[in-house]
Amino acid sequence: MKRFDLPLWSDTVFVFSAAFLLFFCIFRFYLNGLWAAALCAFAAGGAAGVLFFFFLRARRKKKHTSEGEKAEIGKLAFHLAMDSPEHNAELIAKCLTLEHERAEGTENAPPQNAGGACASEPQKAGGGADTAAEVPEPFAHIRGGRIDTENGSTYLKFQFEAVTADELSPVIRAEGEQKTVLGASFTDEAQKLAAAFGVTLKDAAEVYTLVKESGCMPEALISPPEQKRGFHAKLAFRVRRSAWRGYLFSGTFLLLFSLFTVFPVYYVVSGGVLLAIAAAVRFFGKKD
């Protein structure tokens, strides 16, 4: 079920109301009948509202897609931080192997829609604790906390906090020339240290791209237990608190305008509704 986009519809209604008021005030001076002016203003306001709706929906869809991908990146980063180093090494080794096979043009790499079948592949008999035996030879080998390939060594630093320079120093001291460190994020000092010694850092977004494109995304990600969300949390998620000023200004303007118009009821009702919305958004909206 699609989530109702309250801000989009409220902004559309506001644009329609503003356009309708503007065109009504204009048409009433050029048309003889009041209803004719109202119908023309309604048509013009409706056209403005429809155009605004499709324009804003396209922009928000693009923004929501980006936000949705960020949420997926955060879920994978949480999963990798919670999962065991052995499972993480096995997953990344498979991803690197499949990426190498795809780059070499082999036909045995699974398609991108392979889902989590790659990550959930059962351990072969006789494999024991040697997880490197599950990785196609001779490209990737898991040795302790690193993955050795023909292109260099990859070190895994999946944790909740950003990887610091102190945590990066053992990687720099280790043997080998081409080194890559995977982690959720890195401190500024760690990035400067890695740049000075030629170590490649890949954050959560790059790890997510690697896992997704290889088709090895785990089917069930480790995630914190979901908490029940009440009315306040649902409303706060949909409407930003800073939007209350616009509703307040519009409501106040309509109420003041009702003092000078021959149709005060419409402006009193509309202004009162906008003031109520402004109060609700002010107290229950999402903090910026």
CORQUIMO-V944321 format. One record per residue. N is the residue number from 1. RES is the residue in three letters. SS is DSSP state (2 for helix, 1 for strand, 0 for the rest). PHI is phi in degrees with one decimal (999 if undefined). D_FIRST is the distance of its C-alpha to the first C-alpha in Angstrom with 2 decimals. Layout:
# CORQUIMO-V944321
n: {N	N}
res: {RES	RES}
ss: {SS	SS}
phi: {PHI	PHI}
d_first: {D_FIRST	D_FIRST}
This chain:
# CORQUIMO-V944321
n: {1	2	3	4	5	6	7	8	9	10	11	12	13	14	15	16	17	18	19	20	21	22	23	24	25	26	27	28	29	30	31	32	33	34	35	36	37	38	39	40	41	42	43	44	45	46	47	48	49	50	51	52	53	54	55	56	57	58	59	60	61	62	63	64	65	66	67	68	69	70	71	72	73	74	75	76	77	78	79	80	81	82	83	84	85	86	87	88	89	90	91	92	93	94	95	96	97	98	99	100	101	102	103	104	105	106	107	108	109	110	111	112	113	114	115	116	117	118	119	120	121	122	123	124	125	126	127	128	129	130	131	132	133	134	135	136	137	138	139	140	141	142	143	144	145	146	147	148	149	150	151	152	153	154	155	156	157	158	159	160	161	162	163	164	165	166	167	168	169	170	171	172	173	174	175	176	177	178	179	180	181	182	183	184	185	186	187	188	189	190	191	192	193	194	195	196	197	198	199	200	201	202	203	204	205	206	207	208	209	210	211	212	213	214	215	216	217	218	219	220	221	222	223	224	225	226	227	228	229	230	231	232	233	234	235	236	237	238	239	240	241	242	243	244	245	246	247	248	249	250	251	252	253	254	255	256	257	258	259	260	261	262	263	264	265	266	267	268	269	270	271	272	273	274	275	276	277	278	279	280	281	282	283	284	285	286	287	288}
res: {MET	LYS	ARG	PHE	ASP	LEU	PRO	LEU	TRP	SER	ASP	THR	VAL	PHE	VAL	PHE	SER	ALA	ALA	PHE	LEU	LEU	PHE	PHE	CYS	ILE	PHE	ARG	PHE	TYR	LEU	ASN	GLY	LEU	TRP	ALA	ALA	ALA	LEU	CYS	ALA	PHE	ALA	ALA	GLY	GLY	ALA	ALA	GLY	VAL	LEU	PHE	PHE	PHE	PHE	LEU	ARG	ALA	ARG	ARG	LYS	LYS	LYS	HIS	THR	SER	GLU	GLY	GLU	LYS	ALA	GLU	ILE	GLY	LYS	LEU	ALA	PHE	HIS	LEU	ALA	MET	ASP	SER	PRO	GLU	HIS	ASN	ALA	GLU	LEU	ILE	ALA	LYS	CYS	LEU	THR	LEU	GLU	HIS	GLU	ARG	ALA	GLU	GLY	THR	GLU	ASN	ALA	PRO	PRO	GLN	ASN	ALA	GLY	GLY	ALA	CYS	ALA	SER	GLU	PRO	GLN	LYS	ALA	GLY	GLY	GLY	ALA	ASP	THR	ALA	ALA	GLU	VAL	PRO	GLU	PRO	PHE	ALA	HIS	ILE	ARG	GLY	GLY	ARG	ILE	ASP	THR	GLU	ASN	GLY	SER	THR	TYR	LEU	LYS	PHE	GLN	PHE	GLU	ALA	VAL	THR	ALA	ASP	GLU	LEU	SER	PRO	VAL	ILE	ARG	ALA	GLU	GLY	GLU	GLN	LYS	THR	VAL	LEU	GLY	ALA	SER	PHE	THR	ASP	GLU	ALA	GLN	LYS	LEU	ALA	ALA	ALA	PHE	GLY	VAL	THR	LEU	LYS	ASP	ALA	ALA	GLU	VAL	TYR	THR	LEU	VAL	LYS	GLU	SER	GLY	CYS	MET	PRO	GLU	ALA	LEU	ILE	SER	PRO	PRO	GLU	GLN	LYS	ARG	GLY	PHE	HIS	ALA	LYS	LEU	ALA	PHE	ARG	VAL	ARG	ARG	SER	ALA	TRP	ARG	GLY	TYR	LEU	PHE	SER	GLY	THR	PHE	LEU	LEU	LEU	PHE	SER	LEU	PHE	THR	VAL	PHE	PRO	VAL	TYR	TYR	VAL	VAL	SER	GLY	GLY	VAL	LEU	LEU	ALA	ILE	ALA	ALA	ALA	VAL	ARG	PHE	PHE	GLY	LYS	LYS	ASP}
ss: {0	0	0	0	0	2	2	2	2	2	2	2	2	2	2	2	2	2	2	2	2	2	2	2	2	2	2	0	0	0	0	0	0	2	2	2	2	2	2	2	2	2	2	2	2	2	2	2	2	2	2	2	2	2	2	2	2	2	2	2	2	2	2	2	2	2	2	2	2	2	2	2	2	2	2	2	2	2	2	2	2	2	0	0	2	2	2	2	2	2	2	2	2	2	2	2	2	2	2	2	2	2	2	2	0	0	0	0	0	0	0	2	2	2	0	0	0	0	0	0	0	0	0	0	0	0	0	0	0	0	2	2	2	2	0	0	0	0	0	0	1	1	1	0	0	1	1	1	1	0	0	1	1	1	1	1	1	0	0	0	0	0	1	0	2	2	2	2	2	2	2	2	2	0	0	0	0	0	1	1	1	1	1	0	0	1	0	2	2	2	2	2	2	2	2	2	2	0	0	1	1	1	0	2	2	2	2	2	2	2	2	2	2	2	0	0	0	0	0	0	0	0	0	0	0	0	0	0	0	0	2	2	2	2	2	2	2	2	0	1	2	2	2	2	2	2	2	2	2	2	2	2	2	2	2	2	2	0	0	0	0	0	0	2	2	2	2	2	2	2	2	2	2	2	2	2	2	2	2	2	2	2	2	2	0	1	0	0}
phi: {999	-73.4	-76.1	-71.7	-87.0	-62.9	-60.0	-62.8	-70.7	-65.8	-66.3	-65.2	-62.6	-63.3	-63.8	-61.2	-63.7	-65.2	-66.7	-60.2	-62.0	-63.3	-70.1	-65.7	-65.1	-77.0	-69.5	-68.3	-88.1	-113.1	-114.2	-73.1	-86.5	-68.4	-67.2	-63.0	-64.2	-66.7	-65.7	-64.3	-66.1	-63.7	-64.7	-66.1	-65.0	-63.9	-63.6	-63.9	-65.8	-64.9	-60.9	-64.4	-60.5	-69.0	-65.1	-71.5	-64.1	-63.7	-66.8	-71.9	-63.0	-64.2	-67.4	-66.8	-62.1	-64.6	-66.4	-64.7	-67.1	-62.6	-64.5	-66.1	-63.7	-63.9	-64.8	-66.3	-62.7	-64.4	-61.2	-66.9	-70.1	-87.7	-74.7	-75.0	-58.5	-65.2	-65.0	-63.8	-64.8	-63.8	-62.7	-66.0	-63.4	-65.0	-62.5	-65.1	-64.4	-66.7	-63.9	-66.2	-64.5	-66.9	-67.5	-81.4	81.5	-75.1	-97.7	-91.6	-77.0	-71.1	-67.9	-66.1	-88.1	-70.4	67.0	-96.7	-60.4	-64.5	-71.6	-96.3	-61.1	-67.3	-71.2	-69.0	-64.5	81.0	-70.9	60.9	-85.4	-82.9	-69.3	-67.1	-67.6	-81.9	-90.0	-54.6	-81.0	-105.8	-74.1	-116.1	-136.0	-92.4	-132.5	65.0	-98.4	-139.3	-122.0	-96.2	-133.3	-66.7	-95.0	130.2	-113.8	-115.9	-109.4	-105.6	-130.0	-84.0	-155.7	-75.1	-86.3	-65.2	-69.2	-94.3	-65.4	-63.5	-74.4	-87.7	-61.4	-61.7	-66.9	-66.8	-76.8	-68.7	-71.6	110.2	-106.5	-87.9	-122.8	-130.7	-117.3	-104.6	-162.0	-68.2	-159.5	-137.0	-72.1	-61.8	-64.4	-66.1	-65.8	-65.6	-66.3	-65.0	-64.8	-68.1	-107.6	71.3	-94.9	-86.8	-110.2	-127.4	-88.8	-61.5	-63.8	-71.9	-66.3	-61.2	-62.0	-61.9	-68.4	-68.3	-69.0	-80.2	79.3	-107.2	-63.2	-57.8	-67.7	-118.3	-88.6	-68.7	-143.4	-67.7	-61.7	-74.6	-97.3	-66.9	-105.7	-85.1	-62.0	-62.8	-66.6	-65.4	-68.6	-64.5	-71.7	-89.3	-123.1	-81.3	-64.0	-67.5	-75.6	-65.7	-65.5	-64.4	-65.1	-64.9	-62.4	-64.8	-63.5	-64.3	-62.5	-66.6	-65.5	-67.1	-68.8	-66.2	-74.7	-117.6	-103.8	-86.5	-122.9	-73.2	-61.4	-57.7	-72.5	-67.0	-65.6	-62.9	-64.2	-65.5	-63.6	-65.1	-66.9	-64.7	-64.0	-60.1	-67.0	-64.5	-67.4	-61.9	-96.3	-117.3	-70.4	-75.4	-70.2	-76.1}
d_first: {0.00	3.80	6.44	9.13	12.17	14.89	17.81	17.24	17.28	20.10	22.10	21.71	22.94	25.74	26.81	26.82	28.85	31.25	31.76	32.23	34.82	36.62	36.90	37.82	40.65	41.79	41.62	43.39	46.50	46.55	45.49	47.57	44.93	42.54	39.82	40.32	39.81	36.67	35.19	36.13	34.72	31.43	31.26	32.22	29.82	26.95	27.91	28.09	24.71	23.06	24.95	24.07	20.32	20.24	22.70	20.97	17.48	19.25	21.02	18.12	16.11	19.26	19.64	16.18	16.85	20.12	18.81	16.29	19.32	21.40	19.12	19.42	23.15	23.44	21.86	24.35	27.16	26.55	26.54	29.78	31.42	30.76	31.61	35.25	37.36	38.15	34.58	33.93	37.12	36.27	32.85	34.33	37.32	35.22	33.29	36.61	38.10	35.36	35.44	39.20	39.00	36.61	38.96	41.87	40.26	40.20	38.19	37.18	34.49	31.01	28.39	25.77	23.06	25.20	22.72	24.45	27.07	29.69	29.19	29.02	32.10	34.49	37.85	40.61	43.46	46.34	44.36	45.02	44.35	44.93	41.42	43.04	44.02	40.40	40.33	41.89	45.41	46.99	44.46	42.92	44.65	43.39	46.27	45.66	43.30	43.34	42.50	45.38	44.91	47.17	45.68	46.45	45.12	41.63	41.41	38.33	37.96	34.48	34.46	32.69	35.46	36.58	39.32	42.67	45.88	47.54	44.88	45.30	49.08	49.38	47.51	49.97	52.91	51.77	53.41	52.01	51.46	47.94	45.62	41.89	40.10	36.38	34.82	31.94	34.17	37.88	40.15	42.21	45.32	43.83	42.85	46.39	47.96	45.96	46.88	50.52	50.70	48.54	45.68	42.26	39.34	35.71	33.02	29.51	28.07	30.74	30.31	26.56	27.51	30.19	28.09	25.16	27.51	29.59	26.75	27.65	24.57	24.57	21.89	21.81	22.55	24.47	22.63	23.61	22.29	19.26	20.38	18.80	17.78	19.13	18.71	20.99	19.19	15.78	17.71	19.88	17.14	15.94	19.44	22.60	25.69	27.90	26.21	28.04	31.22	29.89	28.67	32.01	34.06	32.35	32.69	36.27	37.16	35.93	37.80	40.93	40.69	40.64	44.23	45.47	43.58	44.48	40.90	40.26	37.69	34.85	35.56	36.02	32.68	30.76	32.69	32.10	28.32	28.36	30.66	28.39	25.46	27.94	28.94	25.44	24.62	28.10	27.78	24.14	23.10	22.69	26.10	26.96}
